[in-house]
Amino acid sequence: MAVITDPKRPGELHIEELNRTIRITKTREGTYYDSVEFASGVQTKGDEKVLYRDLANKFAQHSNIARNGKLPNNVEMAVYRTGVMVLQATANTVTVPRDVLKIAFAVVLHFEINDRTIVADYPLYILPTGFGVSGMTNENNTGIASIGVPSAAAAPQLFQPQPLFSGDDIIASLFVKDNLWITGGSTMANITNAVYATHHIYGVIKQAVGA
């Protein structure tokens, strides 16, 4: 009896003799993500931070992708929204609110799946994830800043959900852009401490049972 599997349909087995497809999959809502670092000091115009590439020594608080530029094996996804979060704290360091704002307005995201452009150089301030911490604090020399409101309802959805399979290439980068037209020079964002930004790919995930 011939059983055929399709790598684009994880957990599905097609039995030719019976002309039947058996689905052994599970579905959940979730996000895949990766993080990059912006070093302290004056940012360099044109600097590119490549996501989903340098994955060594990253753990779940910063990335949940184990294969460069690809979903895990036997996984497919309908992408409903995408965005970038500037991390409000990393390890023992709390991000200075003004640095969150500087990165949100100085950096753009370019995101593709294979050769399909999903986000074409949009500034981060219009790409909220709906994640993060909100509120107020009276702690000295600190505050709370985020891109958008930490609410899923406040994160814009894609006009059309985008398919993403385990064999597809995830191509995403954050670029630092120049401010030449405003300043008449090349004044760039100067951040106090290193800042970390996380790109999220959110949607419905289907994977083979046991994967």
ZAMARGU-4260 file (C-alpha; in steps of 0.2 Angstrom, whole numbers, plus 5000, padded with zeros to 4 digits):
<rodrens>
0) 5000/5000/5000 | 5008/5016/4994 | 5008/5031/5007 | 5013/5048/5000 | 5018/5062/5011
5) 5019/5081/5006 | 5032/5092/5015 | 5021/5107/5013 | 5007/5098/5022 | 5015/5091/5038
10) 5006/5077/5046 | 4996/5072/5031 | 4997/5055/5024 | 4989/5051/5007 | 4984/5032/5004
15) 4983/5030/4985 | 4974/5014/4985 | 4960/5021/4996 | 4961/5038/4988 | 4960/5045/5006
20) 4971/5058/5016 | 4973/5055/5034 | 4978/5071/5044 | 4988/5069/5060 | 4991/5087/5064
25) 4988/5100/5078 | 4984/5118/5076 | 4987/5133/5087 | 4989/5151/5087 | 5007/5157/5090
30) 5022/5167/5085 | 5039/5164/5078 | 5052/5178/5082 | 5070/5183/5082 | 5080/5197/5090
35) 5094/5208/5085 | 5105/5221/5094 | 5108/5240/5091 | 5125/5244/5099 | 5126/5259/5110
40) 5131/5276/5103 | 5128/5285/5087 | 5119/5273/5074 | 5127/5271/5057 | 5116/5276/5042
45) 5112/5261/5031 | 5117/5249/5044 | 5107/5232/5042 | 5103/5220/5056 | 5098/5203/5048
50) 5085/5193/5057 | 5083/5174/5057 | 5102/5171/5053 | 5113/5173/5068 | 5105/5161/5080
55) 5119/5154/5091 | 5117/5155/5109 | 5099/5163/5108 | 5086/5156/5119 | 5067/5157/5120
60) 5066/5175/5127 | 5075/5181/5111 | 5072/5169/5097 | 5062/5152/5094 | 5069/5149/5077
65) 5082/5135/5076 | 5085/5135/5057 | 5092/5150/5048 | 5078/5159/5039 | 5066/5144/5040
70) 5052/5138/5051 | 5055/5121/5060 | 5053/5105/5049 | 5035/5099/5047 | 5027/5116/5051
75) 5016/5127/5041 | 5008/5144/5045 | 4995/5157/5040 | 5003/5173/5045 | 4990/5186/5051
80) 5001/5200/5057 | 5019/5205/5059 | 5028/5218/5069 | 5043/5223/5079 | 5045/5226/5098
85) 5059/5236/5105 | 5063/5226/5121 | 5059/5236/5136 | 5072/5226/5147 | 5086/5214/5143
90) 5094/5204/5157 | 5097/5216/5171 | 5096/5232/5160 | 5080/5242/5158 | 5080/5251/5141
95) 5079/5270/5142 | 5062/5276/5136 | 5070/5289/5124 | 5081/5275/5116 | 5065/5265/5112
100) 5058/5280/5104 | 5074/5284/5094 | 5074/5266/5087 | 5056/5266/5083 | 5057/5282/5072
105) 5075/5279/5065 | 5073/5260/5059 | 5063/5252/5046 | 5058/5234/5043 | 5059/5224/5027
110) 5051/5207/5027 | 5049/5194/5013 | 5043/5176/5012 | 5053/5169/4997 | 5050/5183/4984
115) 5034/5190/4991 | 5036/5206/5000 | 5026/5207/5016 | 5033/5223/5023 | 5042/5235/5012
120) 5053/5246/5022 | 5040/5252/5035 | 5046/5262/5050 | 5044/5253/5066 | 5032/5265/5074
125) 5018/5259/5062 | 5022/5240/5066 | 5016/5237/5084 | 5016/5219/5089 | 5002/5220/5102
130) 5015/5213/5115 | 5024/5222/5129 | 5022/5230/5146 | 5012/5246/5149 | 5008/5256/5164
135) 5017/5270/5175 | 5032/5270/5187 | 5039/5282/5200 | 5056/5274/5199 | 5070/5287/5197
140) 5078/5289/5180 | 5066/5276/5171 | 5050/5275/5162 | 5039/5263/5151 | 5039/5265/5132
145) 5033/5254/5119 | 5028/5253/5101 | 5009/5255/5101 | 4998/5248/5115 | 5001/5230/5122
150) 4985/5223/5116 | 4982/5211/5101 | 4967/5222/5096 | 4979/5236/5093 | 4991/5227/5082
155) 4985/5229/5063 | 4982/5213/5054 | 4988/5209/5036 | 4975/5212/5023 | 4977/5195/5017
160) 4984/5181/5027 | 5001/5175/5020 | 5006/5156/5019 | 5022/5151/5026 | 5029/5133/5025
165) 5044/5125/5033 | 5054/5125/5016 | 5051/5144/5013 | 5064/5157/5015 | 5061/5170/5029
170) 5070/5186/5023 | 5069/5200/5036 | 5081/5215/5041 | 5080/5230/5051 | 5089/5245/5043
175) 5095/5262/5050 | 5090/5276/5039 | 5098/5293/5037 | 5089/5309/5042 | 5098/5320/5028
180) 5082/5329/5022 | 5078/5335/5039 | 5094/5340/5046 | 5105/5345/5031 | 5118/5334/5038
185) 5118/5316/5043 | 5113/5317/5062 | 5109/5300/5067 | 5101/5292/5083 | 5113/5291/5098
190) 5107/5278/5110 | 5112/5277/5128 | 5114/5258/5130 | 5113/5243/5118 | 5095/5241/5112
195) 5087/5225/5107 | 5073/5223/5094 | 5062/5207/5091 | 5053/5204/5075 | 5037/5193/5077
200) 5028/5183/5064 | 5011/5179/5071 | 4997/5168/5065 | 4989/5150/5065 | 5002/5137/5066
205) 5000/5119/5060 | 5012/5105/5063 | 5013/5086/5063 | 5008/5078/5079 | 5024/5074/5088
210) 5034/5087/5078
</rodrens>
